[in-house]
Amino acid sequence: MSETAKVIELDQVVVRFSGDSGDGMQLTGTLFSNLSAILGNEISTFPDYPAEIRAPQGTLGGVSGFQVHLGAQKINTPGDQADVLVAMNPAALKVNVEAIKPGGVILYDENTFDDSGLKKAGFVTDNPFEELGLKNVQLLGAPLTDLTKLSLESSGFDNKTIVRSKNMFALGLACWLFNRPIEQAQHFLETKFSKKPDILRANIKVLIDGFHYGSNTHASISTYHVAKSDIDKGRYTSISGNKAAAFGLIAAAEKAGLQLFLGSYPITPATDIMHELAARKDLGVRVIQSEDEIAGICTAIGASFAGNLAATNTSGPGLALKSEAIGLAVMAELPLVIIDVQRGGPSTGLPTKTEQADLLQALYGRNGESPLVVIAAGTPDDCFDFAYMAAKIAVEHITPVILLTDGFIANGTSLWKLPKLKDYPSITPPRPKEGEPWKAYMRDPVKLNRYWVAPGTKGYMHRLGGLEKDFDSGAISTDGHNHQRMVNIRKAKIDKIADYIPELEVYGDSSADTLIVGWGGTCGHLRSAVDKLNEIGSKAALAHFNYIMPLPRNTREVLSRYKKIVVCELNNGQFVSYLRSQMSEFTYLQFNKVQGQPFEVHEIVDYITSL
Amino acid sequence: MSSQTYTAQDFKSDQYVRWCPGCGDFAILNSIYKAMAELGVDPSQTAVISGIGCSSRLTYYMNTYGFHTIHGRAAAVATGVKAANPALTVWQFTGDGDCLAIGGNHFIHAVRRNIDINIVLHNNEIYGLTKGQYSPTSQKGLVTKSSPFGTIERPFRPAELAFGARGTFFARTIDVDTKTSADVMLLAAKHKGTSVVEVLQNCVIFNDGVHKELSSKEFRAERTILLKHGEPMLFGKENEKGLMLDGFNLKVVTLGENGITEKDILVHDATTEDSTMHLKLAIMTGPDFPVAMGVIRDFTTATYNDELVEQIEQVQAKSKIKNFADLLNSLDSWEI
């Protein structure tokens, strides 16, 4: 550490806040990220929390983390390792030992690093840093608990409430360390605790004291300044993938002139979509918290039949429960958006951790020949765009659409430039032409969709159902040839959608021999990996897929341009097996990870350079 | 309601009705046509939702909007239809397997929410379409293909399930009595909230005569009692018998015996919130008691769909967010 105070200029930095699940680390991290975004940094965040709401205090199982990557350049990921770790207790240190960059700073609460704290975290010596083999790190210890108590000694609060405010002391220290003005943090707190003036006052006092403690006591330590981003000028917010997806549906409903309906059952990590939409009664959004996952989708199918833009949201186990009903929507040919926020599986699996292992379930997890559209969002903010597109495709092509996101992009946040609805494509439900003869399964001659007529419309009474229907009359049919014809046209309808989606674009050095292929929520990590590879002279390009069923029209052409194709995904090879089945002429290498965590950029870089 | 008048014909689709000859569903279908015509709601404003089973095929025979969905899920689909467009009149046709086995969860929750749909439960106490297995309402001991030595399962009594889920409307009828069936279906449709109409139905192939004690005209007056709100609970060929309270229990009495006159007989009140008496009436069985027919419970309280619309209106009246652009403006955002 330097002797004189100085400000170090950084292009980017990764900060990880870590503590007990009751320590308020998610709030602290969110406030710090938003502060940074306001100062003009790009941000990418990643909350990493346990499935237990409150595991025993001080234990490894209860550690909750929030990582933020901020900087000037395009910040694609929350970062592999942290430059600064804020550890509220020894367990947080132990859990994150691999998450600290060599030379990084560990800011920790000395009060919790006592005998009892060390024991709870399973340390056997009184020097946890040495015990963990942490040598090349800078330690910045402060008695956060005592200082918080001191800060609030005349507040009249009980001890428990006082101790709970120590996350604000840590935030104050972090603000000092990174030269973030605390006035803006106060503004955020005022919004958050507007209904609890006492708590607000206490939090602000501790925050300010934390900041001052840093500037007074640690005057000799260097602080950091992170350069501003040079992204497009405009109005920004930070948004999580779940919130963005909910907003995408709201925007699509408004654009289409349809009422929005969500049938939903709570499931981690997808529930925030329901929370966002349930709060939007002002926009007429109808949300039913149904009795189970099946009812979630079945109420949505009913609402779609009744003419609403209908959606259901879930995670892997819920998608499994919805399978039969998805088949009904395929057969009845009704528009429906199904958002699957993937988590670690199978079964209950790793509910709060991320994975991409529902792809084959989304593509094929139904009885019978049951084609539908599968698309995947890539980043927290583009969950908005892909939820919008999911709704557009569902409504215009009269089909269920599965939108895959994952725990990482659903709970992580990124900077989002506020969109203008007029910049988004129109959404026009196909209706039968007035006065012309009509049958329920009559089709658009080009797009092959049936037309959508809701009950309440005079003259168009019809019966839909899960039984096979006659191609012409729409009545029940068990005729074998008719069935073949219907199976074929349902598939052709989905294939046709390739004409209405964007072509695949290649990122990075398109003259490279190596093409990295990815899909969905790994977008940021793969982009950063490609940037890094090109930076170190190992030429690489990236084809990142958002449209999976159907594939973009130019997929074959893109794949044919590269000597080496490496499919990277957070599963044991689901997309690669899909590509092998669709385009078997290519040789695919694969890089897979199933640890409940996103890729780390260096893992990709190391793998590609080892080839 | 429309001022136009309708006939049963207006609700008949062009599809050939394909149930087994002699099936109770034919009579039920005719009662439905009759009730819908009397109700006077235009076929285009009517949505008929069904699940899977013999009775669920009924959707295809209705010239209304219809959706023949998947096994057990009709109540959930119907809930979505009604919540999406409360102006529609929504009917659900279902059987004892569809409604009470695979669909039991959706059934109780629809009833609990009191969403304004009309559930007609065709109860033939057997699985017909899968060729004869015992159902959740099959009487203990029934020999079927899946219970060759007699079922050892205790059956549901649909009324108890409906009341347990805080149901607001429950009626019972029998397939062959098309007059009562049409009458109670009409009252079910007029009831605001979830209405459950249990129709005792014969399965001529797999459970023939299951309700014969009640269906034959000869005995019907003796073995059933047709309950009407506000009227004394009398039954018998000459209305010579009635129901009275004996402590906490019901008892059957004969007018003129032991000085009992009509004014001693209980008067049916279907509208009370307390369902204790309704339950007592609904679970009466022979040979000691008549089986209750007609509207047993018709209690009015707020419906899910009305409250949903009201809540939206209240929030909209107060909120500054009128469209998507307003929503974006409400976010914490900053210029870069």
Chai-1 contact restraints between the chains, C-beta under 6 A:
chainA,res_idxA,chainB,res_idxB,connection_type,confidence,min_distance_angstrom,max_distance_angstrom,comment,restraint_id
A,I38,B,W334,contact,1.0,0.0,6.0,A-B,restraint_1
A,G40,B,I336,contact,1.0,0.0,6.0,A-B,restraint_2
A,R235,B,S333,contact,1.0,0.0,6.0,A-B,restraint_3
A,R235,B,E335,contact,1.0,0.0,6.0,A-B,restraint_4
A,Y236,B,I336,contact,1.0,0.0,6.0,A-B,restraint_5
A,T237,B,L331,contact,1.0,0.0,6.0,A-B,restraint_6
A,T237,B,S333,contact,1.0,0.0,6.0,A-B,restraint_7
A,I250,B,F324,contact,1.0,0.0,6.0,A-B,restraint_8
A,A251,B,F324,contact,1.0,0.0,6.0,A-B,restraint_9
A,E254,B,F324,contact,1.0,0.0,6.0,A-B,restraint_10
A,F261,B,A84,contact,1.0,0.0,6.0,A-B,restraint_11
A,K281,B,I312,contact,1.0,0.0,6.0,A-B,restraint_12
A,K281,B,V315,contact,1.0,0.0,6.0,A-B,restraint_13
A,D282,B,V315,contact,1.0,0.0,6.0,A-B,restraint_14
A,D282,B,Q316,contact,1.0,0.0,6.0,A-B,restraint_15
A,D282,B,S319,contact,1.0,0.0,6.0,A-B,restraint_16
A,D282,B,I321,contact,1.0,0.0,6.0,A-B,restraint_17
A,G284,B,I312,contact,1.0,0.0,6.0,A-B,restraint_18
A,R286,B,A83,contact,1.0,0.0,6.0,A-B,restraint_19
A,I288,B,A83,contact,1.0,0.0,6.0,A-B,restraint_20
A,E291,B,N105,contact,1.0,0.0,6.0,A-B,restraint_21
A,E291,B,H109,contact,1.0,0.0,6.0,A-B,restraint_22
A,A295,B,A76,contact,1.0,0.0,6.0,A-B,restraint_23
A,A295,B,H106,contact,1.0,0.0,6.0,A-B,restraint_24
A,C298,B,R73,contact,1.0,0.0,6.0,A-B,restraint_25
A,C298,B,A76,contact,1.0,0.0,6.0,A-B,restraint_26
A,C298,B,V77,contact,1.0,0.0,6.0,A-B,restraint_27
A,T299,B,A76,contact,1.0,0.0,6.0,A-B,restraint_28
A,T299,B,T79,contact,1.0,0.0,6.0,A-B,restraint_29
A,T299,B,G80,contact,1.0,0.0,6.0,A-B,restraint_30
A,I301,B,V77,contact,1.0,0.0,6.0,A-B,restraint_31
A,G302,B,V77,contact,1.0,0.0,6.0,A-B,restraint_32
A,G302,B,G80,contact,1.0,0.0,6.0,A-B,restraint_33
A,G302,B,V81,contact,1.0,0.0,6.0,A-B,restraint_34
A,A303,B,G80,contact,1.0,0.0,6.0,A-B,restraint_35
A,A303,B,A84,contact,1.0,0.0,6.0,A-B,restraint_36
A,F305,B,F67,contact,1.0,0.0,6.0,A-B,restraint_37
A,A306,B,V81,contact,1.0,0.0,6.0,A-B,restraint_38
A,A306,B,A84,contact,1.0,0.0,6.0,A-B,restraint_39
A,A306,B,N85,contact,1.0,0.0,6.0,A-B,restraint_40
A,N308,B,A84,contact,1.0,0.0,6.0,A-B,restraint_41
A,E324,B,I70,contact,1.0,0.0,6.0,A-B,restraint_42
A,L328,B,I70,contact,1.0,0.0,6.0,A-B,restraint_43
A,L418,B,L328,contact,1.0,0.0,6.0,A-B,restraint_44
A,L421,B,F324,contact,1.0,0.0,6.0,A-B,restraint_45
A,P455,B,A47,contact,1.0,0.0,6.0,A-B,restraint_46
A,P455,B,Y65,contact,1.0,0.0,6.0,A-B,restraint_47
A,P455,B,L88,contact,1.0,0.0,6.0,A-B,restraint_48
A,G456,B,Q45,contact,1.0,0.0,6.0,A-B,restraint_49
A,G456,B,L88,contact,1.0,0.0,6.0,A-B,restraint_50
A,K458,B,S44,contact,1.0,0.0,6.0,A-B,restraint_51
A,M461,B,P43,contact,1.0,0.0,6.0,A-B,restraint_52
A,M461,B,S44,contact,1.0,0.0,6.0,A-B,restraint_53
A,M461,B,N63,contact,1.0,0.0,6.0,A-B,restraint_54
A,M461,B,T64,contact,1.0,0.0,6.0,A-B,restraint_55
A,M461,B,Y65,contact,1.0,0.0,6.0,A-B,restraint_56
A,R463,B,T59,contact,1.0,0.0,6.0,A-B,restraint_57
A,R463,B,Y60,contact,1.0,0.0,6.0,A-B,restraint_58
A,R463,B,G66,contact,1.0,0.0,6.0,A-B,restraint_59
A,L464,B,F67,contact,1.0,0.0,6.0,A-B,restraint_60
A,G465,B,H68,contact,1.0,0.0,6.0,A-B,restraint_61
A,G466,B,I70,contact,1.0,0.0,6.0,A-B,restraint_62
